[in-house]
Amino acid sequence: MEFSNKEILRAKRDLENIIDDIFNCDSIYIYDINLKRLIKILKDNNVLNTITNPYFNVEINFNEIEYQENINDWIEFNIPEDIELEIAYVLQRLQEVLYNDFNILNFTHMVFKMDTYNGNIKCWNNNILRPCLRELLIKIQDLIEDEVTGKDMVDSSRLNIYNISNVSVSNNSNLAIGENIKQDININELFNKLLNTANLINNDEEKNRVIQCINEMKDNNGKKSLLDKYNKFIESAANHMTLFTPLIPLLTLLLTNIK
């Protein structure tokens, strides 16, 4: 799948507008609506979904971040030091607001213990949400400068802002996402996940073509021919890239292990 330069820039503009609405809102009721709009645009806009989907798939230990000794106790808030984890935590919590599974007013009261809902929301915005969304926008802007500026079309596989660091890969090793993120995955498991994801494709012809490409990548792992098989996979899966986005960063790591 490819996106035009204009699509990407407009997606960033629309995201910025919703974020502005969140922080310029005076009504608690409208604030809740704006949070839902934020998650909806991240999910429904193809560009933003491609960019941010990995954050929604990271495993987050909510009990560790929001520690309560007993269910009615105040929440001891332990925000992650890793900004990637913080972004993932915040977006996943706000996703629950969208589905009405999370009451942001009650939650912020249990964390910040202010006398009014507005006071608690202000603390949440200033200390958690604003810095988190600021960093997200910075990452998107950096992505635009590095991958989009000067190009008419950009392949969806290039729209990756999720930081992966200090990783090496071998055929018998695990792939580790980030420094503090507990999401290790064996290479065989990676290809199994790719195959399971491919089976979600409704069109049988396209599904079979993608599965064939995945098997070819697995057979050529560690060889120079892997790059050609990877490009073939990206082309065959272009219409379904949002399904594969969480696995693409892991898959590209295999390319660094070519002999």
NORNOR-V642399 format. One record per backbone hydrogen bond with DSSP energy under -0.5 kcal/mol. NH is the residue of the N-H (numbers start at 1). CO is the residue of the C=O. E is the energy in kcal/mol with one decimal. If there is no record, write none. Layout:
NH/CO/E + NH/CO/E
This chain:
3/154/-2.7 + 5/152/-2.3 + 8/4/-2.0 + 9/5/-2.3 + 10/6/-2.4 + 11/7/-2.1 + 12/8/-2.0 + 13/9/-2.2 + 14/10/-2.7 + 15/11/-2.1 + 16/12/-2.5 + 17/13/-2.1 + 18/14/-1.9 + 19/15/-2.3 + 20/16/-2.4 + 21/17/-2.1 + 22/18/-2.0 + 23/19/-1.8 + 24/20/-1.5 + 25/22/-0.8 + 31/27/-2.4 + 32/28/-1.9 + 33/29/-1.6 + 34/30/-2.7 + 35/31/-2.0 + 36/32/-1.7 + 37/33/-2.3 + 38/34/-2.1 + 39/35/-1.9 + 40/36/-2.4 + 41/37/-2.3 + 42/38/-1.8 + 43/39/-1.8 + 44/40/-3.4 + 45/41/-1.9 + 46/44/-0.6 + 49/45/-3.0 + 50/46/-2.0 + 51/47/-1.9 + 52/48/-2.7 + 53/49/-1.9 + 55/52/-1.5 + 56/52/-0.8 + 56/53/-1.0 + 57/53/-0.6 + 57/54/-0.9 + 58/54/-0.6 + 60/58/-0.6 + 62/60/-1.3 + 65/61/-1.6 + 66/62/-3.2 + 67/65/-0.7 + 67/76/-2.0 + 73/70/-1.8 + 75/110/-2.0 + 76/67/-3.2 + 77/75/-0.8 + 78/65/-3.3 + 78/76/-0.6 + 79/77/-0.5 + 86/82/-2.1 + 87/83/-2.7 + 88/84/-2.2 + 89/85/-2.9 + 90/86/-2.7 + 91/87/-2.6 + 92/88/-2.3 + 93/89/-2.2 + 94/90/-2.6 + 95/91/-1.8 + 96/92/-1.1 + 97/93/-1.0 + 98/94/-1.7 + 99/95/-1.3 + 100/97/-1.6 + 101/96/-3.0 + 102/96/-0.8 + 104/102/-0.9 + 107/103/-2.3 + 108/104/-2.3 + 109/105/-1.6 + 110/106/-2.0 + 111/107/-1.5 + 112/108/-3.0 + 113/109/-1.7 + 120/116/-1.9 + 121/117/-2.8 + 122/118/-2.3 + 123/119/-1.8 + 124/120/-2.5 + 125/121/-3.1 + 126/122/-2.7 + 127/123/-2.4 + 128/124/-2.1 + 129/124/-2.3 + 130/125/-2.9 + 132/128/-1.8 + 133/129/-2.8 + 134/130/-2.4 + 135/131/-2.1 + 136/132/-1.9 + 137/133/-2.3 + 138/134/-2.3 + 139/135/-2.3 + 140/136/-2.0 + 141/137/-2.7 + 142/138/-2.7 + 143/139/-2.2 + 144/140/-2.4 + 145/141/-2.4 + 146/142/-2.2 + 147/143/-3.2 + 148/143/-0.6 + 148/144/-1.6 + 149/144/-2.8 + 151/148/-2.3 + 154/3/-2.8 + 156/1/-3.1 + 158/155/-2.1 + 159/156/-1.5 + 160/158/-1.8 + 161/51/-0.6 + 173/170/-1.9 + 175/185/-2.5 + 178/176/-0.7 + 181/177/-0.6 + 182/180/-0.6 + 183/181/-1.9 + 185/175/-1.5 + 187/173/-1.1 + 190/186/-2.4 + 191/187/-2.0 + 192/188/-1.9 + 193/189/-2.6 + 194/190/-2.2 + 195/191/-2.3 + 196/192/-2.6 + 197/193/-2.4 + 198/194/-2.3 + 199/195/-1.6 + 200/197/-1.8 + 201/198/-1.8 + 204/202/-0.6 + 207/203/-2.8 + 208/204/-2.7 + 209/205/-1.8 + 210/206/-2.4 + 211/207/-2.6 + 212/208/-2.2 + 213/209/-1.9 + 214/210/-2.3 + 215/211/-2.4 + 216/212/-2.0 + 217/213/-2.1 + 218/214/-2.3 + 219/215/-2.2 + 220/216/-1.5 + 221/218/-1.0 + 223/220/-2.2 + 226/223/-1.7 + 227/224/-0.9 + 229/225/-1.9 + 230/226/-3.1 + 231/227/-2.5 + 232/228/-1.9 + 233/229/-2.2 + 234/230/-2.6 + 235/231/-2.1 + 236/232/-2.3 + 237/233/-2.3 + 238/235/-1.0 + 240/237/-2.3 + 241/238/-1.0 + 243/240/-1.6 + 244/240/-0.9 + 245/241/-1.6 + 247/244/-1.9 + 248/244/-1.3 + 248/245/-0.6 + 249/245/-0.7 + 251/247/-2.4 + 252/248/-2.7 + 253/249/-0.9 + 254/250/-0.7 + 254/251/-1.2 + 255/251/-0.5 + 255/252/-0.9 + 256/252/-0.5 + 256/253/-1.1 + 257/254/-1.5 + 258/255/-1.0 + 259/222/-1.7
